[in-house]
Amino acid sequence: MDRLRATERAEQAEWVQVLSVENLPGRRNPTRELLGWLRERGIDWMPFEQDDLCFGLACGPDADTGRWRGWFSVRVRAAALWQLGLHPDQPTSAVRDPVPPAWWHAAGERYAAQRTRSTRSRPPTPGGR
């Protein structure tokens, strides 16, 4: 019995719940919610393999109204979070500063595009300078 509990604890420690959201009409699906969570942390791509993700759905009556509700949770393997510095036990996983606004990212992209265009439009000089 103790061995079984130890195994369950080890399996639970292997996964970290990153999202828990009520499944309401019009709400984005769990994958979109996960992408939003990653975007808040500065990651604009899906860094996880399919085996590193676990989506759960729970249904039950609401305690206040008695209406049936659904909640989904997204869990990620702890090792995958550690590699990205997103594990809650890592000191770097806490967001300390707010994410820069969208205009800031757009200005950076314009600046990079201008630099690329300006270096391409220069004729080659003798001596490679």
Salt bridges, closest charged atoms under 4 A:
ASP2 OD1 - ARG5 NH1 3.91
GLU14 OE2 - ARG77 NH1 2.25
GLU22 OE2 - ARG69 NE 3.49
GLU33 OE2 - ARG27 NH1 3.08
GLU33 OE2 - ARG28 NE 3.71
GLU40 OE1 - ARG41 NH1 3.36
ASP52 OD1 - ARG77 NE 3.71
ASP62 OD2 - ARG69 NE 3.72
ASP89 OD2 - HIS87 ND1 3.89
